[in-house]
Amino acid sequence: MSSALDRPVWNALRTRHAAFSTGDEHARRFVADVGPLAASRDDEPESLRALAALVPERGTLLLLQGDEIVLPSELAAVMTAEGVQMVAERTVAVEPDPRITRLGSEDAPAMLALATLTRPGPFALGTHALGEFWGIKEAGVLVAMAGERMKHDGFTEVSAVCTHPEVRGRGLARLLSAWVATRIFQRGETPYLHSYAANTAAIELYRSLGFAIRRPMNVAAIARK
């Protein structure tokens, strides 16, 4: 399995998502209106200094990697968590469903509002530009969505899977996750995703869709001391 997935943020930002990044050959982050994910190339002092330079004076960045997180002295982790990375070995095929709608820039405020309410992971006003996003609307209101975030050679991440609390239990998250994963497979790429290790319900959902845990991941929100 590709080692690019061990540091997925770094490898996305230096390849297929370089246009959405800021930084240098030692550390990069997504531009602010796309999201807070950041990464260093490795744990060498020069890379950690470059990472520190990307952290805003106020606010945080988010790290996600398989390796143990190492920080320079001027940074501190204000939140840490255990995650898992899952890769699709197969997926449940989904027939076209008239409820599924391709989301675009005009939907960005509604997408951000749904993600802010349900907190599927970091999401910003410009995150939708990273890949395809699909949703289900009821009475003109976005109630569920899923889409693509990080991209690497041969891999695309399924992300931002969320459902409004008022419509949960109807299988919308499962439907949209399978739809996004199927489209990734149809392009000849392998879908993968991340979940917090404690979110056992989500992990079981993804298992039922053909995903298997590849490895544990480390998550940290970092800030200046």
N, C-alpha and C positions, 0 to 999 in steps of 0.2 A: 504494500500500500504506500502511496506517495508520502514521502516525508514532508512535503509542502504543507500537509495538513497538521503537522505538529506545531507549527507557528503559522496558522492560517491567515492571521491579520497581516503579518509581514509579507507573506508570499502573495497575497492578493494585491497589496498596495504597491509592490514592486513589479507586478506583471499586468494582469487584465484590468486592475482598478487603479493603475498609476495616475490616470487623469483625475481621479477624485482624491488624491493624496497630497500632503505637504510634508516636507522633511528632506532627508538626504540618504546616502547609501548606508547609513548606520541605524537610522530610526525613522519611522514614518507614522502618520496618523491620517485618518480621513479628515477632509476639510470639515469645518464646524457645522455647516448646514446639512451635512450627510450623516454625521454621527460622531461619537466620542471614542471609537475603537482606535487603539494605537499599538505599536509594537517596535521593539528593537530587533536588529538582525541577529544579535547574540548577546551574551552577557559580558563581553569585553568592556573595559572602562570607557573606551571611546564611544561605543554604542549606547552605554547607559547615560553618558553625558548628553548625547544627542537626544535621547528620549526625554531627559529632564528639560531640555530646551523647548520641547513641544508642549509641556504642561502649562496651562494658562495660570496667570497669577491668582485668579479665583476660579473655582470649579475643578472638575476632575476629568481624567481620561480613564478608559476602561481597557484592561489587558485581558487577553484570552489566549492561552497557550498550554501545550502539554508539559513543557519544562517547568520546573519550579521557578517561581517569579523572584527575580533578583532586582533590587532597586538601589540606585545611588543614594548617598547620604542625605541629599537635599529633598528627597521624596519620601512619602509615607503612604501606606495602604490604609485607606479609610473604610474599606470593605473588602472582605475576601470570601470566596465561596468555592465549593467543589462542583465541577460540571462533568458532563460526559460528551464525547463526540460520537455520533452515530453515522454510519455509512450504509446506503441502500444496497442490499444484495439482490433485491427484486423490488417490485412495487405493485400495488393493486391497481390494475387498469381501471380507468374511469371513462365512462361514455360522456360525450358532450352534454352539458346540463344548461338549459336556458337561463338558469338563475346566476350562473358564473359570468362575471363581467370583467373585462380587462380594465384595470385602473390606470389613470394617467395623472398628469400634472394638475389637472383641474380637481382631482380627488385628494390632493395632498393634504389640505386642512382636515378633511374627514378622516383620512388615514392616520394622521398624527393624533387626532382626538381619540380614535378608537385605541390606538397603541398606548396613549397616555392613561386611558381608563383601565386597560387590561394588563399592561406592563409585560408584553411578551419578550422584552429585551430592548436594548438601545434602539431608539427610532427617532428620527428628526424629520424636519419638513422636506429635506431633499433626499431622504433615503430611497424613495421610490425610483430615483434615477439609476440605481445600481443594477436593475434587472426587471424582469416581468413581475408585476403584482396583479393579483386577481382577487375579486371580492364578490360578496353577495349583498344586495341592497333590498330592503323592504320598505315600501312606501317612500322610496327615494333616499332612505337613510342607510349608510354603510353599517352592516351588523356583523360581518365576518370578513377576514382577509388572510392571505398568505402570499409569500413572494420569494424573490431571490435576493441574496445579499452578496457574500463574498464569492469570487470566481477565481479559479486556478486552471491550469492546463488540465482538461479532462474532468474537472469537478465544479459543481455549483452548489452553494449552500441554500437550503430551504430555510426561510426565516420569517419573522413577524406573523407567526400563526396565532390568530387571536379571534375571539368571539365575544360579542356583547353579552354581559351577564343575563340579560332578559331572554336570550335565545339559545342559551347553552342547553346541552342534552339532546339536540336535534341532529347531531352528526355533521355540522357544518365545518368544523375544524378538520375532521377526518376527510371530508369530501375535498376541501381546498388543498390540504397537504398532499393528498394523492394526485390531484390534478396538476399541481406544480411539479411534483416529483416525476410524473409521467412525461410531462413536456421536456423536462431536463433529459430524461432517458432518450426521448425521441430525437434529441439533438446529438446523441452519441456521447453524452457526458454522464457522470455518476453523481446522483444527489447525495448530499450529506447535510448534517445539521448538528446543532448543539442544544443541550438542555441542562438545567441545573440538576445535579444528582439527586436532590431531594424531591424533585417533581416526578414522582413515580407514575402518576397518572399519564403524564405526557410521554414518558419513556415507554410505557406499555402501549399507548396509542401508536407510537412510531414503530415499535416492534411488530404490531399487527399489520403495518403497511410495508413490511419487508426490510426495515432498518435494523442494524445490529450495532451494539456498542463496539467502537474501535478502540477507544482508550479514554482514561480519565483526563480531565482538563482543569487547569487552574484559572480562576477568575479573580481579578482585583480592580477596584476603583482606586486610582492613585491621585494624590494632590501634593502641592508644595507644603513643606513643613512651616 
